[in-house]
Amino acid sequence: MVQRAENARERFEHAAYQLFGERGYAATTVPEIASKAGLTERTFYRYFTDKREVMFWRAGDHQMSIANEMAKARTGEPSLTMVARAFESIAPFIDGNRAIVKLRQRLISAHEDLQERELMKLHKLSCAIDLALQQKGIRSTASRAVAEIGAAVWKVALENWHADETEKPFARHVQAALTEFQASLHQIAGQSTDSAGRSRGV
């Protein structure tokens, strides 16, 4: 008997990851996901365009949470620090669903179509950060640059979190990635200053 479509997205997600883990992503079909969830294939397509989207639907909620955290940031806080702190608001979900998030990352690494979808979601994350920064009064040229760096910090932090066998919290990896990016930016700035000085004969 088909059950009521209560918490349908979560049920489809849970069923899909179970099947992806047991059978593999490519071998799993939408009808199998629906059956595992105790729902119909028709109901599945009310929520998702395809089985790939089961792995990406939370991105919109995460982006909204990040934007909301940025809106609450204190005035004068450095832009990139503000972005990183907002990322930490997603840490409880990532750390609390470690097995599923790690499976998700493995599947994305193994399938080109998932990598393409992930890049699309990263672009949307960057756009959401850009808008949130502009709403904090940061000019658009600066907000776009910080947004792109912020998306890169998110990507690196998540990759390092996935590879970390000691299972440090996601927030630690966010801060580590932020520190590395800031150090690189300072190094580049220093090299540019040195080059400019030499060109002027300083």
Backbone bond lengths (Angstrom), bond angles and torsions (degrees), N, CA, C in turn:
res aa  C-N    CA-C-N  psi(-1)  N-CA   C-N-CA  omega(-1)  CA-C   N-CA-C  phi
1 M - - - 1.467 - - 1.532 109.05 -
2 V 1.337 116.23 134.79 1.457 121.56 179.12 1.524 109.57 -76.61
3 Q 1.325 116.24 129.59 1.452 121.03 -177.77 1.529 110.23 -83.89
4 R 1.306 115.59 165.89 1.458 120.89 177.13 1.524 109.77 -62.94
5 A 1.347 115.18 147.50 1.460 120.53 -177.44 1.528 110.74 -81.63
6 E 1.324 115.58 61.97 1.464 121.34 177.67 1.519 108.51 -97.26
7 N 1.347 117.22 132.03 1.462 121.66 -174.78 1.523 110.76 52.95
8 A 1.324 115.63 43.44 1.467 120.45 -172.41 1.525 112.42 -61.10
9 R 1.320 116.96 -45.00 1.467 119.02 -178.26 1.527 110.77 -57.99
10 E 1.318 115.86 -47.91 1.463 120.05 -178.78 1.530 111.20 -63.66
11 R 1.326 116.74 -38.39 1.467 120.07 179.96 1.524 111.50 -67.89
12 F 1.330 116.68 -41.18 1.462 119.60 175.65 1.530 110.63 -64.03
13 E 1.321 115.81 -41.54 1.461 120.31 179.38 1.531 110.93 -61.23
14 H 1.330 116.02 -48.58 1.459 120.46 -179.19 1.530 110.78 -60.70
15 A 1.327 116.39 -44.80 1.461 120.73 -179.78 1.523 111.00 -64.23
16 A 1.324 116.44 -42.67 1.460 120.52 -178.30 1.525 111.19 -62.23
17 Y 1.314 117.29 -45.91 1.458 119.45 -178.94 1.528 111.57 -66.52
18 Q 1.316 116.96 -35.00 1.459 119.21 175.06 1.522 110.66 -59.67
19 L 1.325 115.93 -46.34 1.460 120.82 -178.88 1.524 111.60 -70.84
20 F 1.326 117.18 -39.46 1.462 119.87 177.61 1.527 110.04 -59.60
21 G 1.330 116.27 -40.56 1.454 120.47 179.80 1.515 112.87 -69.34
22 E 1.333 116.67 -35.65 1.463 121.18 -177.15 1.520 112.57 -84.29
23 R 1.338 117.07 -43.26 1.461 121.87 -170.86 1.524 113.81 -110.05
24 G 1.323 116.25 -17.93 1.449 119.93 -173.71 1.519 110.42 97.21
25 Y 1.313 115.76 155.01 1.462 120.67 -176.81 1.529 111.72 -65.76
26 A 1.332 116.75 -48.81 1.460 120.31 -174.44 1.522 112.53 -64.23
27 A 1.325 116.90 -34.41 1.469 120.65 -175.64 1.523 113.18 -81.89
28 T 1.302 117.76 -11.06 1.464 121.60 -177.77 1.521 110.58 -87.62
29 T 1.325 117.12 134.46 1.457 121.78 -179.18 1.523 110.75 -111.46
30 V 1.328 115.25 161.37 1.463 120.37 177.82 1.528 111.45 -61.29
31 P 1.343 119.82 -44.90 1.469 118.49 177.46 1.528 112.86 -57.45
32 E 1.336 117.12 -35.51 1.464 119.97 178.70 1.530 110.83 -68.83
33 I 1.322 116.29 -39.22 1.466 119.87 178.00 1.524 109.72 -63.41
34 A 1.329 116.07 -45.10 1.469 120.22 -179.41 1.515 110.92 -61.88
35 S 1.325 116.40 -44.78 1.464 120.37 -179.93 1.525 111.03 -62.69
36 K 1.327 116.52 -43.03 1.466 121.31 179.78 1.523 110.74 -62.24
37 A 1.342 116.19 -35.15 1.467 121.12 -179.14 1.523 112.44 -80.52
38 G 1.343 117.35 -10.28 1.455 120.63 -177.56 1.513 112.16 75.64
39 L 1.343 116.14 26.15 1.458 122.12 -178.91 1.529 108.81 -128.49
40 T 1.319 116.69 178.04 1.460 119.98 -177.50 1.526 110.60 -97.24
41 E 1.335 114.86 158.46 1.460 120.68 175.38 1.529 110.46 -61.45
42 R 1.331 116.08 -37.20 1.465 120.31 178.24 1.526 110.66 -60.97
43 T 1.331 116.51 -41.16 1.464 120.29 177.71 1.520 110.57 -64.69
44 F 1.330 116.90 -38.35 1.464 120.67 178.15 1.522 110.49 -53.87
45 Y 1.337 116.23 -47.00 1.463 119.84 -175.27 1.529 113.13 -75.90
46 R 1.314 117.03 -5.94 1.462 119.24 170.25 1.526 111.17 -74.89
47 Y 1.313 115.59 -23.83 1.460 120.90 -175.43 1.527 113.79 -108.87
48 F 1.319 117.32 -29.98 1.462 121.37 -174.12 1.524 110.89 -133.30
49 T 1.323 115.60 145.42 1.460 119.67 176.95 1.522 111.60 -78.58
50 D 1.328 117.13 -29.92 1.465 122.25 179.82 1.524 108.04 -162.45
51 K 1.324 116.13 178.40 1.471 118.67 -176.01 1.526 111.80 -70.10
52 R 1.347 117.02 -24.03 1.464 118.64 177.19 1.521 111.62 -60.96
53 E 1.330 115.73 -38.68 1.456 119.71 -172.85 1.525 112.24 -67.32
54 V 1.334 117.71 -18.54 1.466 120.61 175.03 1.527 109.85 -58.05
55 M 1.332 116.05 -31.11 1.456 121.14 -176.95 1.519 113.28 -86.76
56 F 1.336 117.43 -6.90 1.459 119.93 -172.98 1.524 114.22 -125.69
57 W 1.324 117.76 -3.67 1.462 119.21 -172.30 1.520 113.27 -65.38
58 R 1.315 117.46 -25.71 1.463 119.62 -179.10 1.532 112.35 -74.75
59 A 1.318 117.41 -12.66 1.469 120.14 -177.00 1.522 111.41 -57.88
60 G 1.327 117.31 -40.22 1.462 120.37 179.34 1.517 112.09 -62.18
61 D 1.339 116.84 -42.86 1.470 120.58 177.64 1.525 111.17 -64.21
62 H 1.337 116.09 -40.73 1.465 119.78 178.98 1.526 111.03 -63.76
63 Q 1.335 115.95 -42.51 1.460 119.65 179.24 1.526 110.89 -61.39
64 M 1.329 116.62 -40.26 1.457 120.43 179.20 1.531 110.74 -65.42
65 S 1.329 116.80 -41.57 1.461 120.57 178.45 1.524 111.13 -62.73
66 I 1.330 115.93 -41.97 1.466 120.99 179.24 1.527 110.50 -63.49
67 A 1.335 116.58 -45.36 1.469 120.80 179.33 1.524 111.11 -62.51
68 N 1.328 116.90 -40.03 1.470 120.73 179.15 1.523 111.39 -64.94
69 E 1.326 116.42 -39.89 1.467 119.84 178.08 1.523 110.78 -65.59
70 M 1.322 116.73 -39.85 1.459 120.19 178.42 1.529 111.15 -64.45
71 A 1.323 116.08 -36.75 1.466 119.94 179.08 1.525 111.35 -63.28
72 K 1.335 116.79 -28.72 1.468 121.36 -178.37 1.530 112.95 -87.76
73 A 1.338 117.12 -6.22 1.464 120.81 -176.11 1.525 110.85 -64.73
74 R 1.316 116.08 148.09 1.462 120.07 -177.79 1.527 110.73 -71.61
75 T 1.294 116.41 149.73 1.460 122.72 179.40 1.529 109.83 -64.66
76 G 1.312 115.77 136.14 1.455 120.57 177.67 1.515 114.32 93.29
77 E 1.320 118.39 -7.42 1.462 120.57 178.30 1.526 108.84 -68.87
78 P 1.347 118.69 136.35 1.462 120.49 178.94 1.530 111.25 -53.96
79 S 1.323 116.13 140.09 1.464 121.05 -172.50 1.520 113.00 -57.87
80 L 1.315 116.91 -48.33 1.461 119.78 -176.16 1.530 111.28 -68.56
81 T 1.322 116.50 -34.53 1.466 120.38 175.18 1.525 110.16 -64.31
82 M 1.320 116.42 -40.99 1.454 121.86 177.29 1.528 111.10 -58.79
83 V 1.323 116.13 -43.27 1.464 120.98 179.62 1.528 110.39 -64.61
84 A 1.325 115.89 -46.01 1.463 119.63 -178.80 1.525 111.71 -62.56
85 R 1.312 117.50 -40.93 1.465 120.60 177.96 1.532 110.42 -62.79
86 A 1.321 115.78 -37.03 1.460 119.51 178.57 1.529 110.84 -66.27
87 F 1.324 116.99 -36.36 1.469 120.38 176.85 1.528 111.11 -59.90
88 E 1.324 115.48 -34.74 1.464 119.38 -177.17 1.529 112.13 -64.93
89 S 1.329 116.91 -17.49 1.464 119.51 177.56 1.527 111.60 -68.21
90 I 1.330 117.31 -18.34 1.469 121.94 179.34 1.530 110.90 -91.67
91 A 1.328 116.26 -10.29 1.461 120.27 -176.42 1.533 114.10 -56.04
92 P 1.349 119.25 -41.96 1.471 117.90 179.88 1.528 113.02 -58.46
93 F 1.335 117.26 -37.90 1.465 119.46 178.02 1.532 110.72 -67.60
94 I 1.327 116.91 -46.88 1.467 120.68 -176.76 1.519 110.69 -64.74
95 D 1.330 117.10 -48.52 1.470 120.16 -179.92 1.520 111.95 -68.33
96 G 1.329 116.75 -32.20 1.461 120.56 -178.16 1.508 114.29 -79.97
97 N 1.336 116.81 -11.19 1.473 121.51 179.02 1.526 109.51 -128.38
98 R 1.313 114.61 44.23 1.467 121.63 -171.70 1.528 112.46 -55.01
99 A 1.323 118.07 -46.79 1.467 120.31 -175.58 1.524 111.27 -62.57
100 I 1.330 116.67 -44.92 1.462 120.58 -178.64 1.524 110.89 -68.62
101 V 1.331 117.90 -43.68 1.461 120.55 -178.60 1.528 110.24 -65.43
102 K 1.319 117.33 -38.26 1.462 119.74 178.10 1.528 111.07 -67.11
103 L 1.322 117.17 -40.64 1.464 120.29 175.75 1.520 109.86 -60.83
104 R 1.317 116.21 -43.90 1.467 121.09 178.52 1.517 110.76 -56.63
105 Q 1.327 117.44 -46.86 1.462 120.95 -178.79 1.527 111.19 -64.21
106 R 1.338 117.46 -38.51 1.468 120.11 178.31 1.526 110.93 -64.49
107 L 1.318 116.02 -41.77 1.459 119.81 -179.63 1.529 111.08 -65.78
108 I 1.318 117.23 -41.87 1.465 120.42 178.70 1.525 110.46 -61.34
109 S 1.325 116.73 -42.14 1.466 120.77 179.85 1.523 112.43 -63.24
110 A 1.332 116.60 -26.13 1.469 121.11 -173.76 1.525 114.11 -95.23
111 H 1.347 118.29 -10.24 1.464 120.39 -173.33 1.529 110.87 -132.14
112 E 1.327 116.45 122.94 1.459 121.30 -176.81 1.524 112.68 -63.40
113 D 1.335 117.42 -38.16 1.470 118.62 -178.91 1.524 111.04 -64.84
114 L 1.333 117.18 -32.62 1.463 120.40 176.93 1.524 110.79 -73.52
115 Q 1.321 116.79 -34.46 1.459 120.29 177.24 1.529 110.62 -64.25
116 E 1.333 116.36 -39.33 1.468 120.18 177.04 1.526 110.83 -63.20
117 R 1.332 116.43 -42.91 1.463 119.76 179.63 1.533 110.49 -66.34
118 E 1.314 116.80 -36.92 1.458 120.61 178.33 1.529 111.03 -64.01
119 L 1.330 117.00 -39.87 1.460 120.55 177.74 1.520 110.95 -63.80
120 M 1.327 116.75 -38.26 1.468 120.32 176.48 1.523 110.89 -62.23
121 K 1.326 116.63 -43.15 1.461 120.65 179.93 1.531 111.22 -67.04
122 L 1.337 117.09 -36.42 1.463 120.33 177.05 1.526 110.73 -65.14
123 H 1.334 115.99 -37.42 1.463 119.56 176.68 1.529 110.24 -63.68
124 K 1.321 116.80 -42.52 1.470 120.33 178.33 1.524 110.99 -65.04
125 L 1.328 116.86 -36.58 1.465 120.33 176.08 1.522 109.92 -61.95
126 S 1.331 116.30 -44.98 1.456 120.32 178.62 1.526 111.30 -60.01
127 C 1.334 116.92 -41.93 1.471 120.81 179.13 1.530 111.12 -64.44
128 A 1.337 116.64 -39.20 1.464 120.72 179.08 1.525 110.73 -65.60
129 I 1.332 117.05 -40.27 1.470 121.41 177.76 1.526 110.13 -65.16
130 D 1.325 115.82 -43.97 1.464 121.78 178.84 1.522 110.60 -55.72
131 L 1.324 116.10 -49.49 1.465 120.48 -179.28 1.528 111.28 -62.80
132 A 1.335 116.29 -43.61 1.469 120.24 -179.20 1.520 111.16 -63.02
133 L 1.323 117.12 -37.32 1.469 120.38 178.55 1.526 111.03 -68.21
134 Q 1.323 116.57 -41.16 1.462 119.49 178.33 1.532 110.77 -63.63
135 Q 1.316 116.19 -35.78 1.462 119.79 177.90 1.533 111.81 -68.66
136 K 1.333 116.13 -18.17 1.467 120.57 174.47 1.525 111.34 -88.14
137 G 1.343 116.43 2.70 1.455 120.00 176.45 1.506 115.18 95.20
138 I 1.339 117.39 9.75 1.467 120.89 179.86 1.528 109.29 -86.65
139 R 1.312 116.89 134.12 1.460 120.17 -175.98 1.528 110.68 -64.76
140 S 1.318 115.78 153.95 1.461 121.00 -168.86 1.523 113.89 -63.83
141 T 1.336 117.74 -36.65 1.465 118.31 -179.44 1.527 111.19 -63.69
142 A 1.318 116.02 -41.05 1.470 119.97 178.41 1.520 111.27 -72.31
143 S 1.321 117.26 -39.75 1.465 120.04 -177.39 1.519 111.57 -64.06
144 R 1.335 116.78 -37.43 1.467 119.63 179.80 1.515 110.79 -65.44
145 A 1.331 116.42 -42.83 1.472 119.88 -179.74 1.524 110.88 -64.02
146 V 1.330 116.44 -46.11 1.466 120.25 179.87 1.524 110.54 -64.46
147 A 1.328 117.13 -37.77 1.463 120.58 -179.89 1.521 111.47 -62.71
148 E 1.323 116.97 -41.61 1.464 120.38 179.12 1.532 110.95 -66.05
149 I 1.331 116.00 -42.40 1.467 119.61 177.16 1.525 109.81 -64.86
150 G 1.345 116.25 -40.35 1.459 119.91 178.84 1.520 112.16 -59.98
151 A 1.328 116.92 -43.39 1.461 120.39 178.51 1.525 110.59 -62.66
152 A 1.342 116.35 -36.39 1.463 120.11 177.54 1.528 111.15 -67.68
153 V 1.332 116.72 -39.14 1.470 120.66 176.02 1.526 110.17 -59.87
154 W 1.333 116.60 -45.22 1.467 121.05 178.16 1.534 110.62 -58.16
155 K 1.326 116.52 -47.67 1.463 121.24 -177.54 1.526 111.73 -62.10
156 V 1.333 116.19 -47.33 1.462 120.39 -179.60 1.522 111.02 -65.40
157 A 1.325 117.03 -43.03 1.470 120.53 -179.81 1.526 110.70 -61.20
158 L 1.329 116.84 -42.63 1.463 119.87 -179.18 1.526 111.23 -68.04
159 E 1.323 116.99 -40.09 1.465 120.11 177.45 1.527 111.29 -63.62
160 N 1.328 116.70 -43.24 1.465 120.30 179.73 1.522 111.57 -68.58
161 W 1.337 116.39 -37.65 1.465 120.51 175.84 1.528 109.98 -60.44
162 H 1.317 116.56 -42.69 1.469 121.04 -179.47 1.524 111.75 -64.46
163 A 1.348 116.49 -37.64 1.464 120.72 -176.97 1.528 113.28 -83.08
164 D 1.321 117.20 -11.50 1.463 121.94 -174.02 1.532 111.24 -76.46
165 E 1.322 116.66 107.85 1.463 121.38 -179.50 1.521 112.28 -73.82
166 T 1.334 117.07 -16.95 1.469 120.10 178.48 1.527 111.70 -85.46
167 E 1.326 116.59 -6.65 1.466 123.29 175.00 1.529 112.84 58.19
168 K 1.330 115.06 48.50 1.474 118.46 172.70 1.533 108.80 -66.95
169 P 1.329 117.84 152.57 1.463 121.10 179.88 1.533 111.88 -61.14
170 F 1.313 114.98 152.10 1.457 120.44 -179.63 1.522 111.32 -59.18
171 A 1.332 117.37 -37.64 1.468 120.45 -179.59 1.529 111.43 -59.31
172 R 1.319 117.51 -35.07 1.461 121.00 177.82 1.519 110.53 -64.21
173 H 1.313 116.00 -40.19 1.464 120.09 -179.80 1.526 111.41 -70.84
174 V 1.320 116.58 -33.16 1.463 120.01 175.54 1.527 109.69 -62.60
175 Q 1.325 116.75 -47.31 1.455 120.73 -179.21 1.527 111.62 -65.29
176 A 1.333 116.49 -38.14 1.465 120.16 178.66 1.526 110.89 -65.18
177 A 1.336 116.30 -43.38 1.465 120.11 178.59 1.520 110.64 -64.78
178 L 1.335 116.55 -40.43 1.462 120.74 177.93 1.521 110.83 -60.51
179 T 1.325 116.88 -46.02 1.465 121.43 -179.89 1.523 111.12 -60.32
180 E 1.336 116.35 -42.24 1.466 120.54 179.90 1.528 111.43 -64.55
181 F 1.328 116.42 -43.41 1.456 120.00 179.39 1.523 110.85 -64.91
182 Q 1.322 116.88 -42.48 1.464 120.12 -179.93 1.529 110.73 -63.95
183 A 1.336 117.09 -40.81 1.460 120.58 178.55 1.529 110.68 -63.21
184 S 1.330 115.94 -40.53 1.463 120.06 178.94 1.519 111.25 -64.88
185 L 1.338 116.48 -42.04 1.457 120.42 179.33 1.529 111.48 -63.95
186 H 1.331 116.24 -40.54 1.462 119.74 178.62 1.528 110.65 -65.78
187 Q 1.338 116.41 -38.07 1.458 120.41 178.51 1.521 110.88 -64.52
188 I 1.339 115.75 -43.80 1.465 120.07 178.56 1.524 110.62 -62.87
189 A 1.337 116.00 -42.93 1.460 120.41 179.18 1.530 110.68 -61.93
190 G 1.331 116.14 -40.45 1.464 120.61 179.11 1.510 111.86 -65.42
191 Q 1.331 116.75 -40.65 1.456 120.70 178.42 1.520 111.09 -65.32
192 S 1.341 116.44 -37.87 1.465 120.33 178.92 1.518 110.79 -65.55
193 T 1.350 116.18 -39.67 1.465 120.47 178.78 1.520 110.74 -65.30
194 D 1.338 116.17 -42.94 1.466 120.16 179.59 1.524 110.63 -62.95
195 S 1.337 115.89 -42.62 1.462 120.20 -179.23 1.518 110.86 -63.98
196 A 1.351 116.03 -41.86 1.463 120.03 179.17 1.529 110.73 -64.40
197 G 1.341 115.79 -39.37 1.453 119.55 -179.84 1.520 111.95 -65.66
198 R 1.332 116.47 -41.14 1.471 119.57 -179.97 1.527 110.47 -66.62
199 S 1.352 115.11 -37.62 1.474 117.95 -178.65 1.530 111.26 -66.47
200 R 1.342 116.84 -25.22 1.481 120.56 178.16 1.514 111.39 -92.75
201 G 1.349 115.40 -0.42 1.451 119.30 179.72 1.507 113.04 77.59
202 V 1.357 117.33 22.91 1.464 122.07 -179.58 1.523 110.10 -74.80
